[in-house]
């Protein structure tokens, strides 16, 4: 899984966090808290990369913090986060997985309560776990 450096800044006047990716020019996100801006930045990076691929371009190779810093792209008073690239192609593939029967039953019950399929539930849970674990 590719991980990209996000630069996160706080705007005291607006009381909002903003994020941008030096390796994804024009990809930005905002949020009212550190957690929200990180969550929104992961989504923004995924969408930005999907658009890049749809236009026939290659995904840029993520640089390290030291490479970005050496290129003089970082200002003062910033926060840095390395965020996962959640790639979604829009193409559904079949996967055969194994898990405890009781857990699968619980997943099916939970999916039914919120009105989604087992696959949608598992995909959503995987996205959230990847975002949380960074």
C-alpha positions in Angstrom: 0.0 0.0 0.0 1.4 3.4 -1.0 1.6 6.1 1.7 1.8 9.8 0.8 3.0 12.7 2.9 0.2 15.1 3.9 1.1 18.5 5.1 -1.5 19.7 7.7 -1.8 23.3 8.7 -4.1 25.1 11.1 -5.7 28.4 10.2 -6.4 30.2 13.5 -8.5 32.9 11.9 -10.9 30.4 10.3 -10.4 27.8 13.0 -10.0 25.0 10.5 -7.3 22.5 9.5 -6.2 22.2 5.9 -4.2 19.5 4.3 -2.3 19.2 1.0 -0.1 16.6 -0.6 3.2 17.7 -2.1 3.1 14.6 -4.4 -0.5 15.2 -5.5 -0.6 18.8 -6.7 -4.0 20.3 -6.2 -5.2 17.6 -3.8 -6.5 19.3 -0.7 -8.8 18.7 2.2 -10.3 20.6 5.1 -11.6 19.7 8.5 -12.7 21.1 11.9 -10.3 18.9 13.8 -7.1 16.9 13.2 -9.1 13.7 13.0 -11.5 15.2 10.5 -8.9 16.7 8.2 -7.0 13.4 8.2 -10.1 11.4 7.3 -11.1 13.9 4.6 -7.5 13.9 3.3 -7.5 10.2 2.8 -10.8 10.4 0.8 -9.4 13.4 -1.2 -6.2 11.5 -2.1 -8.2 8.5 -3.2 -10.5 10.6 -5.4 -7.5 12.6 -6.8 -5.6 9.4 -7.8 -8.8 7.9 -9.3 -9.2 11.0 -11.5 -5.5 10.8 -12.4 -5.8 7.2 -13.5 -9.1 7.8 -15.4 -7.2 10.5 -17.4 -4.6 7.9 -18.4 -1.8 9.2 -16.1 0.4 7.1 -13.9 0.3 7.4 -10.1 3.2 9.4 -8.8 5.7 7.7 -6.7 5.4 9.0 -3.1 8.5 10.8 -1.8 9.8 10.5 1.8 9.6 13.4 4.2 13.3 14.0 3.8 13.0 14.2 0.0 10.2 16.7 0.2 12.0 18.7 2.9 15.2 18.7 0.8 13.2 20.1 -2.2 12.2 23.1 0.0 8.5 22.4 -0.1 7.8 22.5 3.6 7.1 25.7 5.6 7.2 26.3 9.3 4.5 25.4 11.9 3.2 22.4 10.0 2.1 19.0 11.0 3.1 16.0 8.8 1.1 12.8 8.4 1.7 9.8 6.2 -1.6 8.6 4.9 -2.6 5.5 3.0 -3.8 5.6 -0.6 -7.1 3.8 -0.7 -7.4 2.8 -4.3 -10.9 2.1 -5.7 -11.2 1.2 -9.4 -15.0 0.9 -9.5 -14.4 -2.7 -10.8 -16.0 -5.3 -8.5 -14.1 -8.6 -8.1 -15.1 -11.8 -6.4 -13.0 -12.8 -3.4 -13.2 -16.1 -1.4 -12.5 -15.5 2.3 -12.7 -17.7 5.3 -13.8 -16.7 8.8 -15.5 -18.0 11.9 -19.2 -18.9 11.2 -20.4 -17.0 14.2 -18.6 -13.9 13.1 -20.0 -14.2 9.6 -23.5 -14.5 11.1 -22.9 -11.4 13.2 -21.7 -9.5 10.1 -24.8 -10.5 8.2 -27.1 -9.4 11.0 -25.3 -6.0 11.3 -25.4 -5.5 7.5 -29.1 -6.3 7.5 -29.8 -3.8 10.2 -28.2 -1.0 8.3 -29.6 -2.1 4.9 -26.4 -3.1 3.0 -25.0 -6.3 1.6 -22.4 -8.4 3.3 -19.9 -7.3 0.7 -20.7 -3.6 1.2 -20.4 -4.0 4.9 -17.0 -5.8 4.7 -15.7 -3.2 2.2 -16.8 -0.4 4.5 -15.3 -2.0 7.5 -12.0 -2.6 5.7 -11.9 1.1 4.6 -12.4 2.3 8.1 -9.8 -0.1 9.6 -7.2 1.1 7.0 -8.0 4.7 7.8 -7.7 4.1 11.6 -4.5 2.2 11.4 -3.0 4.6 8.9 
